[in-house]
Amino acid sequence: MCFRISFVIAIVVAGASSSARADAEERPNIVLIVADDLGFSDVGFNGCQEIPTPRLDALAESGVVFSSGYASHPYCSPSRAGLLTGRYQQRFGHEANPPHDPEWHGEETAGMPLSEQTLADALKEAGYVTGAIGKWHLGDAKPMWPNRRGFDEWFGFSGGGLSYWGAVGNKPQQFGVHRNDEHVDVDTLTHLTDDFSTEAVKFVQRHQDDPFFLYLAYNAPHAPDQATRAHLKHTEHIEYGGRAVYGAMVAGMDAGIGRVVDEIERQGLSEKTLVIFYSDNGGRREHARNFPYRGHKGMLFEGGIRVPFLMTWPNKLPSGVREDAPVTALDLFPTVLAAAGVSPSEESKLDGENLLPSLTQNDVSMPKRPLFWRYSMGDGNYGYAVRDGRWKLVDTRYKDRKMLFDLQSDPYETRDLSDDHPERVAELWQKVVAWDADNLAPRWNDPHGVNVRKEEAERSRQVENAARGERPASGINLSAMMQPVPAQAKFIDEDQYIWGGSMVRDADGVCHLFYSRWPRELGHMAWVTHSEIAHATSDHPLGPYKFVDVPLPARGKELWDGLCTHNPTVHEFDGKYYIYYMGNTGDGNPTKKLNYIHRNNQRIGVAVADHPNGPWKRMDQPLIDITPDDSAPDALMVSNPSMLRRDDGTFVLIYKAVGKNGRVPFGGPVVHLAALSQSPTGPFVKEMEPLFASPGVQFAAEDPYIWFQDGKCWAIVNDHQGMFNGVDSDSLALFESVDGLQWQVAKSSLVTKRVIAWADGIKQPVHRLERPQLFLQDGEPAVLFCAAEETEAKLHSFNVHIPLKPVESIK
């Protein structure tokens, strides 16, 4: 939510009339600038570094940027129909690009129905001079032209696309550039972007003394890819030719916008002019960049509908802020009317909301309402989307399924949560159905459905070709594999805290459990000062286990792991056994709060034995130490190792790391890093790219357990805030990777919430269920070991050993 200043805009309502007028001195000029197919990340104020947009960036700095600003449709004409009516275009059947037809066929004519009031209609009635410049795309027949839809002046073309040099080719002249009803000689044109900017400057000059509404609708950077040599100089540094041309088209538009803004300033009109900039939909598939969002123009993923969007009005709106709450182009109609002191008519039935109170008053929040989208496939089949708060449902015809996303934890729509939250899918779908009940079928169709099928077929072809020859790998659904837990699988000691367990089986079939423990009388936080790695055995992986000894006890504070050993993970490689663990030293004081001397002395080590019964040989130096660079992500401490061996024989070790960028002693952020070696005892080479991270979250994950299975690397991670699972709470999440270095959330991401299902039918919620470890039987998960804490009071803990069904049994 952005910072807001207190300012109340007076709205004058004249009796029961459909519109009311404020005094001329109070009425701001309105400049609504629309880009065509501009990518979200193709402007500097959204992070673009290669295409120069200094004038738009200056406007953004002087006003409000809507980082979650949406078009009402994923492509051109329907989006513009929604923008200029303030209504979902499905309300009046305008759901496709109209065919090129200059003839009038009465009410059957393709284009925005004459029954719809435009923003220009409302402002003209309120005494504004209104002008439309640029692309119209709301009907080619003359009765639908902008100078018959509320605009006093029009300079532009009626269709959806045109050569930037103004030539119509074999089409009738009616499809070329017009000034009102008159055809403009193509020889008088230069480049449409420049011509439209010039006309906008002249409009401001002509009407400097009148309240005016200027609708400046560029066709840039829509295809065809054509730019002047002057514009191309702005992108000489871009080596990819298509991107360089596209970028030049954007840069040319930005320069033109700068000319218009400069003229407004020259006329002394800046403080009484509301300027809005917006793209009609997401960037096109080629050359545009919607990064980091998924998809492109035509799609209902964020890349198709989330667009560059800003609003500036000096001394009236806050400046230099970003508003994260979702807004839509439909909001511009009521917002502009409010700024102009005009009340909408009762017949208008606007779908948008006036944003001015939220932007100008500290105690008024941004509108909270679901936003809806629909596109037609042309055969009675539709794609839908709804965003309601953090949740978004996409019923996509590209993938032909309903997909659920948590935009708070996954703004880039990488994880479909529909299988994990069927109740949320049903709830959002009912909202779509209720909204759609008031919509009309499309009054005409376009090739969108055909193009969708072609595009998705081509994508599938390319993806399948790339994967040919790969060995088949099975998916894993650990949640479906979990079985009720028998009583003997609870490992608890009344005198000791027990935390985490890692099990290995010896050649005789005896199960050896290695786990952390410390005296219960010292309290929970003594884990960091008095933990020791203990050893218990059983004849069965689930238990019951019996304590045997302490293989890694305290061995003297002068050593790096001399006072504390903690969080073991045990492995057998080539007939030898390895315990990877965290160790530390310090003052030995078991404080009520975390002892940061010990915590920040945490390092990673390995102990080696020929048999799980020992003896275990420890190293005098850590296996993984901190990086002696204060800017490194592991400059403060390292801990909690996990290890796997890939099929190429390389060992991957993943560990928890804390840097010094946060306030010490805690430091931060808390991340996970990987290190590689050809030997289980190192030396290891660190990879410094953080793993299992979530944007803006300082401590997203904890305690990954990693293993190699069926040609893939897998990881179970403690998902601290439910960011990866979308369950709004601490849980265990499953990740997968090709190489153990680049990880993504697995399809069946949810392993378990903090609930233990016992064999007697009791389902026990616990405060913590973490430190996951697996016992692999014949290379497949057989038992999931977790540490559990019953209550938030942290009075005691135990280990639970959860049996897993064979993978084959759930396929």
C-alpha positions in Angstrom: 0.0 0.0 0.0 1.4 3.4 -0.9 1.9 6.4 1.3 -1.0 8.8 0.9 -1.4 12.5 1.6 -4.6 14.1 2.9 -6.5 15.9 0.2 -10.2 15.9 -0.5 -11.4 16.6 -4.1 -14.7 18.3 -4.2 -17.3 16.6 -6.4 -20.2 18.9 -7.3 -23.5 17.2 -8.1 -26.1 19.2 -9.8 -29.4 17.9 -8.6 -30.5 14.6 -10.2 -28.8 15.2 -13.5 -26.6 12.6 -15.0 -23.6 14.8 -14.8 -22.5 17.9 -12.9 -19.9 20.5 -13.5 -17.3 22.1 -11.2 -16.2 25.6 -11.8 -13.8 25.9 -14.8 -10.9 27.0 -12.6 -11.2 23.8 -10.6 -11.6 21.3 -13.4 -8.4 19.6 -14.3 -7.3 18.8 -17.8 -7.3 15.0 -18.4 -4.6 13.4 -20.5 -5.1 9.6 -21.0 -2.2 8.0 -22.8 -2.5 4.5 -24.0 0.4 2.3 -25.3 -0.3 -0.7 -27.5 1.1 -4.1 -26.5 3.7 -2.7 -24.2 5.4 -5.2 -22.0 5.3 -4.8 -18.2 9.1 -4.6 -18.0 9.7 -2.4 -21.0 9.7 0.8 -19.1 12.3 2.1 -16.7 9.8 2.6 -13.8 9.2 -1.2 -13.9 12.9 -2.0 -14.0 13.8 -2.0 -17.7 17.5 -1.2 -18.1 17.9 -1.5 -21.9 15.1 0.6 -23.4 15.4 4.3 -22.4 12.1 5.7 -21.1 13.2 8.8 -19.2 10.0 10.8 -19.7 7.7 8.1 -18.5 10.1 7.4 -15.6 9.9 11.1 -14.6 6.1 10.9 -14.7 6.2 7.8 -12.5 8.4 9.6 -10.0 6.0 12.5 -9.8 3.0 10.4 -9.2 1.6 6.9 -8.4 2.7 3.7 -10.1 0.2 0.9 -9.9 2.4 -2.2 -9.7 -0.7 -4.4 -9.8 -2.5 -2.4 -12.6 -4.6 -4.5 -14.9 -6.2 -4.2 -18.3 -9.7 -5.6 -18.4 -8.9 -7.8 -21.4 -5.8 -9.5 -22.7 -5.9 -7.9 -26.2 -6.6 -4.7 -28.0 -10.1 -3.8 -29.0 -12.0 -5.3 -26.1 -9.5 -3.7 -23.7 -10.1 -0.3 -25.2 -13.9 -0.8 -25.0 -13.6 -1.5 -21.3 -11.3 1.5 -20.8 -13.6 4.0 -22.5 -16.9 2.8 -21.0 -15.7 1.9 -17.5 -17.6 -1.4 -17.9 -16.6 -5.0 -18.5 -16.8 -5.3 -22.3 -18.6 -8.6 -21.9 -21.6 -6.6 -20.7 -22.2 -5.4 -24.2 -20.8 -8.3 -26.3 -17.5 -6.5 -27.3 -15.2 -9.4 -26.6 -13.2 -9.7 -29.8 -11.3 -7.5 -32.3 -13.8 -6.3 -34.9 -13.3 -7.4 -38.5 -12.2 -4.8 -41.0 -15.5 -3.6 -42.4 -16.1 0.1 -43.2 -19.8 -0.5 -44.0 -22.6 0.3 -41.6 -25.0 -2.6 -40.9 -27.1 -1.0 -38.2 -27.0 -2.6 -34.8 -25.2 -5.6 -36.3 -22.1 -3.6 -37.1 -19.0 -4.8 -35.4 -17.7 -2.2 -32.9 -18.5 -0.6 -29.6 -22.3 -0.3 -29.5 -23.7 3.2 -29.9 -25.8 2.5 -26.8 -22.6 2.7 -24.6 -21.6 6.0 -23.1 -17.9 6.8 -23.5 -15.8 8.8 -21.1 -15.6 11.5 -23.8 -19.4 11.6 -23.9 -19.5 12.3 -20.1 -16.7 14.9 -20.1 -18.1 16.7 -23.2 -21.4 17.0 -21.5 -19.6 18.5 -18.5 -18.1 21.2 -20.7 -14.7 19.7 -21.7 -13.1 20.0 -25.0 -12.4 16.4 -26.1 -9.8 15.1 -28.5 -8.8 11.6 -29.7 -5.5 11.0 -31.3 -4.1 7.8 -32.6 -5.5 4.2 -32.8 -9.2 3.8 -32.3 -10.0 0.1 -33.0 -13.6 0.3 -31.8 -15.3 0.1 -35.2 -14.4 1.0 -38.8 -17.9 2.2 -39.9 -18.2 6.0 -39.8 -21.0 6.1 -37.1 -18.5 4.4 -34.7 -15.7 6.8 -35.3 -14.5 8.8 -32.3 -15.7 12.1 -33.5 -19.2 10.6 -33.3 -18.5 9.0 -29.8 -18.0 12.1 -27.7 -14.8 13.5 -29.2 -14.8 17.0 -30.7 -11.6 16.3 -32.6 -10.0 13.2 -34.0 -6.7 12.6 -35.7 -5.9 8.9 -36.2 -7.0 5.6 -37.9 -10.0 3.5 -37.1 -8.6 0.0 -37.4 -6.3 -2.2 -35.2 -3.0 -1.8 -37.2 -1.4 0.4 -39.8 2.0 1.0 -41.3 3.8 3.6 -39.2 4.4 5.4 -42.5 0.7 5.8 -43.0 0.4 3.6 -46.1 -2.8 1.5 -46.4 -1.5 -0.8 -49.2 -4.3 -2.5 -51.1 -6.9 -1.4 -48.5 -9.4 1.4 -49.1 -8.3 4.9 -48.0 -10.9 4.7 -45.3 -8.5 2.6 -43.3 -5.8 5.3 -43.4 -5.3 8.3 -41.1 -8.1 10.8 -40.8 -8.6 14.3 -39.4 -12.2 14.1 -38.3 -14.0 12.9 -41.5 -11.3 13.9 -43.9 -8.6 11.5 -45.2 -5.0 12.7 -44.5 -2.6 12.6 -47.4 0.0 10.0 -46.6 2.7 12.3 -48.0 2.1 14.7 -45.1 2.9 12.0 -42.6 6.3 11.1 -41.2 6.1 8.3 -38.6 2.8 7.8 -36.8 4.3 7.9 -33.3 5.9 11.3 -34.1 2.8 12.5 -35.9 0.5 11.6 -33.0 2.8 13.4 -30.6 2.8 16.5 -32.8 -1.0 16.5 -33.0 -1.2 16.2 -29.2 1.1 19.1 -28.7 -1.0 21.2 -31.1 -4.2 20.1 -29.2 -2.8 21.4 -26.0 -1.8 24.7 -27.6 -5.3 25.2 -29.1 -7.1 24.5 -25.9 -4.8 25.9 -23.2 -7.7 28.1 -21.9 -10.3 25.3 -21.9 -10.6 22.3 -19.7 -9.7 19.5 -22.1 -9.7 15.7 -22.3 -7.0 14.4 -24.5 -7.1 10.6 -25.4 -3.7 9.9 -26.9 -3.7 6.3 -28.1 -0.4 5.3 -29.6 -0.2 2.3 -31.8 3.4 1.8 -30.6 4.9 -0.6 -29.9 2.3 -2.8 -31.8 3.5 -4.5 -35.0 4.5 -3.8 -37.7 8.1 -3.2 -36.5 9.0 0.1 -38.0 11.0 2.9 -36.5 12.8 6.0 -37.7 16.6 6.1 -37.7 16.4 8.7 -35.0 14.5 6.4 -32.8 16.8 3.5 -33.6 19.8 5.4 -32.2 18.2 4.9 -28.7 18.7 1.2 -28.9 22.0 0.8 -30.8 23.3 -1.1 -27.7 20.7 -3.9 -28.1 22.3 -6.7 -30.2 19.1 -8.7 -30.9 17.7 -6.9 -33.9 14.0 -7.5 -33.3 14.3 -6.3 -29.7 16.3 -3.3 -30.8 13.5 -2.2 -33.2 10.8 -2.9 -30.7 12.8 -0.9 -28.1 13.2 2.0 -30.5 9.4 2.1 -31.0 9.0 2.4 -27.2 11.7 5.0 -27.0 10.1 7.0 -29.7 6.8 6.9 -27.9 8.5 8.0 -24.7 10.1 11.0 -26.4 6.7 12.0 -27.9 5.1 11.8 -24.5 7.9 14.1 -23.3 7.0 16.6 -25.9 3.4 16.7 -24.8 4.4 17.0 -21.1 6.8 19.8 -22.0 4.0 21.7 -23.8 1.7 21.3 -20.8 4.4 22.8 -18.7 5.0 25.7 -21.1 1.4 26.5 -21.0 1.5 26.6 -17.2 -1.0 23.7 -16.9 1.0 21.1 -15.1 -0.7 21.5 -11.7 -4.1 21.4 -13.2 -3.5 18.4 -15.4 -4.1 14.8 -14.5 -1.9 12.5 -16.7 -2.6 8.8 -16.9 -0.4 6.3 -18.7 -1.4 2.7 -19.4 -0.9 -0.2 -21.8 -4.0 -1.8 -23.3 -2.7 -5.3 -22.5 0.4 -7.2 -21.8 3.4 -7.3 -24.2 3.2 -9.2 -27.4 4.8 -12.6 -27.6 7.8 -11.5 -29.7 10.3 -8.9 -28.6 8.3 -7.5 -25.6 9.2 -8.4 -22.0 6.6 -9.1 -19.4 9.2 -10.4 -17.0 9.0 -11.5 -14.3 5.4 -12.3 -15.0 4.1 -15.4 -16.8 2.6 -15.2 -20.3 2.0 -12.5 -22.8 -0.8 -10.7 -24.8 -3.8 -12.9 -25.3 -3.3 -14.9 -22.0 -4.9 -14.4 -18.7 -1.7 -15.1 -16.8 -0.3 -12.0 -15.3 1.9 -11.3 -18.4 -1.2 -10.9 -20.5 -3.1 -8.4 -18.3 -0.8 -6.8 -15.8 0.5 -3.7 -17.5 2.6 -0.5 -17.0 0.2 1.9 -15.3 0.7 5.3 -13.6 -1.2 8.4 -12.7 0.2 11.8 -11.8 -1.4 15.1 -10.8 1.0 17.5 -9.1 0.0 18.7 -5.6 -3.1 16.5 -5.7 -1.8 13.0 -5.8 1.2 11.6 -3.8 4.4 11.5 -5.7 7.1 8.9 -6.1 5.1 6.0 -4.7 4.1 2.5 -5.8 0.6 1.2 -5.0 0.5 -2.6 -4.8 -3.3 -3.0 -4.4 -5.0 -4.4 -7.6 -6.6 -1.7 -9.8 -8.1 -2.0 -13.2 -8.5 0.2 -16.3 -12.2 0.1 -15.5 -11.4 2.3 -12.5 -10.2 5.2 -14.7 -13.7 6.2 -15.9 -15.1 6.9 -12.4 -11.8 8.3 -11.2 -11.5 10.8 -14.1 -15.2 11.8 -13.6 -14.5 12.4 -9.9 -11.4 14.5 -10.7 -13.5 16.5 -13.1 -16.3 17.1 -10.5 -18.7 15.0 -12.5 -21.1 12.4 -11.0 -21.8 9.4 -13.3 -25.3 8.9 -14.5 -27.4 6.2 -12.9 -27.7 4.5 -16.3 -24.0 4.2 -16.8 -23.7 1.1 -14.5 -19.9 1.4 -14.1 -17.9 -1.6 -13.0 -14.9 0.4 -11.9 -14.2 2.3 -8.6 -13.2 5.8 -8.0 -9.5 5.6 -6.8 -9.1 9.2 -5.7 -10.3 8.9 -2.1 -7.9 6.0 -1.5 -5.0 7.9 -3.1 -5.7 11.2 -1.3 -7.0 10.3 2.1 -5.0 8.5 4.7 -8.0 6.7 6.3 -9.5 5.3 3.0 -8.1 2.0 1.8 -7.9 0.9 -1.8 -11.0 -0.9 -3.2 -11.2 -4.6 -2.3 -13.3 -6.5 -4.8 -12.7 -9.4 -7.2 -11.6 -8.6 -10.7 -12.7 -10.7 -13.6 -11.6 -11.5 -17.1 -13.0 -13.5 -20.0 -12.0 -14.2 -23.6 -13.8 -16.0 -26.3 -12.5 -18.9 -28.3 -15.2 -18.4 -30.9 -17.0 -21.7 -30.4 -19.0 -21.0 -27.3 -15.9 -21.8 -25.3 -14.2 -19.2 -23.0 -11.2 -18.7 -20.9 -11.7 -17.0 -17.5 -9.8 -15.5 -14.7 -10.6 -14.0 -11.4 -8.4 -12.3 -8.8 -9.7 -11.9 -5.3 -7.1 -10.6 -2.9 -4.1 -12.9 -2.9 -5.8 -15.7 -4.8 -6.2 -16.0 -8.6 -8.0 -18.6 -10.5 -7.2 -19.0 -14.2 -9.4 -21.3 -16.4 -7.1 -21.3 -19.3 -7.7 -22.5 -22.8 -4.0 -22.6 -23.4 -3.7 -25.4 -20.9 -7.4 -26.4 -20.8 -7.7 -26.6 -17.1 -8.3 -24.5 -14.0 -5.2 -23.3 -12.3 -5.0 -21.7 -8.8 -2.3 -19.3 -7.8 -1.4 -17.6 -4.6 -0.1 -14.2 -5.9 1.2 -13.2 -2.5 3.7 -16.1 -2.3 3.9 -16.8 -6.0 3.3 -13.6 -8.0 4.8 -15.1 -11.1 2.3 -18.0 -11.2 4.8 -20.8 -11.2 2.9 -23.1 -8.9 -0.6 -24.4 -9.6 -2.2 -25.0 -6.3 -5.6 -26.3 -7.6 -5.0 -29.9 -6.4 -4.0 -28.6 -2.9 -7.0 -26.3 -2.5 -10.1 -27.6 -4.3 -12.3 -25.7 -1.9 -10.7 -22.4 -3.0 -11.1 -23.4 -6.7 -14.8 -24.0 -6.1 -15.3 -20.8 -4.2 -13.6 -18.6 -6.9 -15.3 -20.5 -9.7 -18.7 -19.7 -8.2 -17.8 -16.0 -8.2 -16.9 -16.3 -11.9 -20.2 -18.0 -12.7 -22.2 -15.3 -10.8 -20.3 -12.5 -12.7 -20.7 -14.2 -16.0 -24.4 -14.6 -15.6 -24.8 -10.9 -16.5 -22.6 -11.0 -19.6 -23.5 -11.4 -23.2 -22.2 -13.8 -25.8 -19.7 -12.1 -28.2 -21.5 -10.1 -30.9 -18.8 -11.2 -33.4 -15.7 -13.4 -33.2 -12.0 -13.2 -34.2 -9.2 -15.7 -34.7 -8.1 -15.7 -31.1 -9.2 -19.3 -30.4 -7.5 -20.6 -33.5 -4.3 -18.7 -32.6 -4.4 -20.1 -29.0 -4.5 -23.7 -30.3 -1.7 -23.1 -32.8 0.5 -21.4 -30.2 0.0 -24.1 -27.6 0.5 -26.9 -30.2 3.8 -25.3 -31.3 4.9 -24.9 -27.7 4.1 -28.6 -27.0 6.0 -29.6 -30.1 9.1 -27.7 -29.1 9.0 -28.9 -25.5 8.6 -32.5 -26.5 11.4 -32.3 -29.1 13.7 -31.0 -26.4 13.0 -33.8 -24.0 13.3 -36.7 -26.4 15.8 -39.3 -25.3 15.5 -38.5 -21.6 15.1 -41.4 -19.3 11.6 -41.5 -17.8 11.4 -40.2 -14.2 8.5 -40.8 -11.9 6.8 -38.0 -10.0 6.6 -38.1 -6.3 3.6 -37.3 -4.1 4.7 -37.8 -0.5 1.4 -36.5 0.9 -0.4 -39.4 -0.8 2.3 -41.9 0.4 1.9 -41.0 4.1 0.3 -43.7 6.3 -1.1 -43.5 9.9 1.7 -43.6 12.5 1.8 -46.5 15.0 2.5 -45.8 18.7 6.0 -47.2 18.6 7.0 -44.7 16.0 7.0 -41.9 18.6 10.5 -41.5 20.1 10.4 -39.5 23.3 12.5 -39.2 26.5 11.0 -37.6 29.6 14.4 -36.2 30.6 15.8 -35.1 27.3 14.7 -32.8 24.5 14.9 -34.9 21.3 15.1 -33.1 18.0 15.4 -34.6 14.6 16.4 -38.1 13.6 18.3 -39.6 10.7 18.4 -43.4 10.2 20.6 -45.8 8.4 20.5 -49.6 8.2 23.6 -51.8 8.6 24.4 -54.9 6.7 22.7 -57.0 9.4 19.4 -55.1 9.0 19.7 -53.2 12.3 18.3 -49.7 12.2 20.6 -47.0 13.6 19.0 -43.6 14.5 21.1 -40.6 15.1 19.4 -37.6 16.7 20.0 -34.4 18.7 19.3 -34.3 22.4 19.9 -32.0 25.4 18.8 -32.0 29.1 15.2 -31.0 29.4 15.9 -29.1 32.6 18.0 -26.6 30.7 15.1 -25.4 28.5 14.4 -25.4 24.8 17.1 -22.8 23.9 19.9 -25.0 25.3 19.9 -26.7 21.9 22.5 -24.2 20.8 24.8 -24.7 23.8 24.2 -28.3 25.1 23.0 -30.4 22.2 24.8 -33.7 21.5 24.3 -36.3 18.8 23.0 -39.5 20.3 22.5 -43.0 18.9 19.7 -45.5 19.2 18.9 -48.8 17.5 15.8 -50.8 16.6 15.0 -53.9 14.6 12.5 -51.9 12.5 12.7 -48.5 10.8 9.7 -47.2 12.7 11.0 -48.3 16.1 10.7 -48.7 19.0 14.3 -47.3 19.4 16.6 -47.9 22.4 19.3 -45.4 23.3 22.8 -46.8 22.8 25.4 -44.1 23.2 26.6 -40.6 22.3 28.9 -40.9 19.3 29.6 -37.1 19.0 29.8 -35.7 22.6 31.3 -32.4 23.8 35.1 -32.6 23.4 36.4 -29.3 24.6 35.5 -25.6 24.0 38.8 -25.0 22.2 37.6 -27.0 19.2 35.1 -25.7 16.6 32.5 -28.3 17.6 33.7 -28.7 21.2 30.5 -27.9 23.1 27.6 -28.6 20.8 26.8 -31.1 18.0 23.4 -30.9 16.4 21.0 -31.8 13.5 22.7 -34.9 12.1 22.0 -36.5 8.7 23.6 -39.9 8.2 24.5 -41.6 4.9 26.2 -44.7 3.7 28.5 -44.3 0.7 30.6 -47.2 -0.7 30.6 -49.1 2.5 31.5 -46.2 4.8 29.1 -44.2 7.0 29.0 -40.4 7.3 27.3 -38.2 9.8 27.0 -34.6 8.6 26.2 -32.2 11.4 26.4 -28.7 12.8 28.8 -28.0 15.6 29.8 -25.0 17.7 31.6 -23.7 20.7 31.2 -20.6 23.0 30.7 -19.7 26.6 28.6 -22.8 27.4 25.8 -20.6 29.0 22.3 -22.1 28.4 20.4 -18.8 28.2 16.6 -18.4 28.2 16.9 -16.6 24.9 19.1 -17.7 22.0 22.8 -17.6 22.9 24.2 -15.8 19.9 27.9 -16.6 20.8 27.1 -20.2 20.1 24.6 -19.6 17.3 27.1 -17.5 15.3 29.9 -20.0 15.8 27.9 -22.7 14.0 29.9 -24.6 11.4 29.4 -27.8 9.4 31.4 -31.0 9.9 31.4 -34.7 9.1 32.3 -37.8 11.1 33.2 -41.0 9.4 33.0 -44.7 10.5 33.2 -48.1 9.1 30.0 -49.2 11.0 27.1 -47.2 12.5 28.3 -48.4 16.0 31.5 -46.5 15.5 34.0 -45.5 16.4 33.4 -42.2 14.6 36.3 -40.0 13.5 35.7 -36.3 13.6 37.7 -33.5 11.8 39.6 -30.8 13.6 38.4 -28.3 11.0 34.9 -27.7 9.7 33.9 -29.3 6.4 32.1 -26.0 5.5 33.3 -22.8 7.1 32.0 -19.2 6.7 33.2 -17.2 3.8 35.8 -14.5 4.9 34.0 -11.7 3.0 31.5 -9.6 4.9 29.3 -9.3 1.8 29.0 -13.1 1.4 25.6 -14.7 2.1 27.4 -17.1 4.6 29.7 -14.6 6.2 28.2 -14.9 9.7 27.4 -18.6 10.2 26.7 -21.9 8.5 24.7 -24.9 9.7 22.2 -27.8 9.1 23.8 -29.7 6.2 22.1 -32.1 3.8 23.8 -34.3 1.3 23.2 -36.3 -1.9 25.2 -38.0 -4.5 24.1 -37.5 -8.1 24.3 -40.1 -10.8 27.5 -38.6 -12.2 29.1 -39.3 -8.8 29.3 -35.6 -7.7 28.3 -34.9 -4.1 25.9 -31.9 -3.5 25.8 -30.5 0.0 23.1 -27.9 0.8 23.4 -25.9 4.0 21.8 -23.0 5.9 23.7 -19.7 5.8 23.4 -16.3 7.4 25.2 -13.2 6.2 26.0 -9.9 7.8 23.7 -7.7 5.8 21.1 -7.7 8.6 21.5 -6.3 12.0 24.0 -8.4 14.0 23.9 -10.5 16.1 21.0 -12.0 14.1 22.3 -11.0 10.7 20.6 -12.1 7.6 19.0 -12.8 5.4 18.7 -16.5 6.2 19.3 -18.5 3.0 20.4 -21.9 1.7 23.5 -22.5 -0.4 24.9 -25.4 -2.2 28.5 -26.8 -2.4 30.0 -29.4 -4.7 32.7 -32.0 -4.3 33.9 -35.3 -5.8 34.3 -36.8 -2.4 31.9 -37.1 0.6 34.6 -35.5 2.8 35.4 -32.6 0.5 36.9 -30.3 -0.4 33.7 -28.5 -1.4 33.3 -25.6 -3.8 30.5 -23.3 -2.9 27.8 -22.0 -5.2 26.6 -18.7 -3.9 23.1 -18.5 -5.4 20.4 -18.7 -2.7 18.1 -21.7 -2.9 14.4 -22.2 -1.8 14.0 -18.4 -1.7 10.8 -16.3 -2.0 10.9 -12.7 -3.1 10.8 -10.2 -0.2 10.9 -13.0 2.5 13.9 -13.0 4.8 13.6 -16.5 6.1 11.4 -18.6 3.8 12.7 -22.1 4.3 14.6 -24.3 6.8 16.1 -27.8 7.0 16.0 -29.2 3.5 16.6 -32.9 3.2 17.9 -33.8 -0.2 18.1 -37.1 -2.1 18.6 -38.5 -5.6 15.9 -40.7 -7.1 14.8 -41.7 -10.7 17.2 -39.3 -12.4 16.2 -36.3 -10.3 17.2 -34.5 -7.2 14.5 -34.0 -4.6 14.2 -31.9 -1.4 11.8 -31.8 1.5 11.9 -28.3 2.9 10.3 -26.7 6.0 8.1 -24.1 4.4 8.1 -21.5 7.2 5.1 -19.4 6.2 3.4 -21.6 3.6 4.9 -19.5 0.9 5.6 -22.4 -1.4 2.6 -24.5 -0.5 0.1 -21.7 -0.3 -1.3 -23.0 3.0 -0.8 -19.8 5.0 1.2 -21.6 7.7 4.3 -23.6 8.5 4.4 -26.9 6.5 6.7 -29.2 4.6 7.1 -28.6 0.9 8.6 -30.8 -1.9 11.1 -29.4 -4.4 12.7 -31.0 -7.4 15.8 -30.3 -9.5 17.8 -31.6 -12.4 21.2 -30.9 -10.9 20.7 -30.2 -7.2 21.6 -26.5 -7.8 18.5 -25.0 -9.5 15.3 -25.9 -7.6 11.7 -25.5 -8.3 8.6 -26.4 -6.4 7.4 -29.9 -7.3 3.9 -30.4 -8.8 2.7 -32.2 -5.6 4.4 -29.7 -3.4 2.6 -30.2 -0.1 4.1 -33.0 1.9 2.2 -32.4 5.2 0.8 -29.7 7.4 1.6 -29.7 11.1 -0.7 -32.6 11.9 0.2 -36.2 12.9 -2.3 -38.9 11.9 -1.9 -41.7 14.5 -2.9 -45.3 13.9 -5.6 -45.1 16.6 -7.4 -42.5 14.5 -6.4 -39.4 16.4 -5.1 -36.5 14.4 -2.8 -34.4 16.5 -2.0 -30.8 15.6 1.5 -29.8 16.7 3.2 -26.5 17.1 6.2 -27.7 15.0 6.8 -30.5 12.6 10.1 -30.0 11.0 13.7 -31.2 10.5 12.5 -33.8 7.8 14.8 -36.8 7.0 14.0 -39.8 4.9 14.9 -43.5 5.1 15.2 -44.8 1.6 14.4 -48.4 1.0 15.8 -49.6 -2.4 16.2 -46.0 -3.4 12.7 -44.9 -2.6 11.2 -43.1 0.4 10.0 -45.5 3.1 9.9 -43.5 6.3 9.7 -39.8 6.9 11.4 -38.7 10.2 10.4 -35.4 11.7 11.0 -33.4 14.9 7.8 -32.5 16.6 6.9 -30.0 19.3 3.4 -30.3 20.9 2.8 -26.7 22.1 4.0 -23.2 21.6 5.3 -23.2 25.2 8.3 -25.3 24.0 8.1 -27.5 27.1 9.1 -30.8 25.3 9.7 -32.4 22.0 9.9 -35.8 20.3 10.6 -37.5 17.0 7.9 -39.0 14.9 8.6 -41.7 12.3 5.9 -41.6 9.5 5.6 -44.7 7.4 5.2 -44.2 3.6 3.5 -46.3 1.0 5.6 -47.5 -1.9 5.6 -45.1 -4.8 4.2 -47.8 -7.1 1.1 -48.3 -5.0 -0.2 -44.8 -5.5 0.3 -44.5 -9.2 
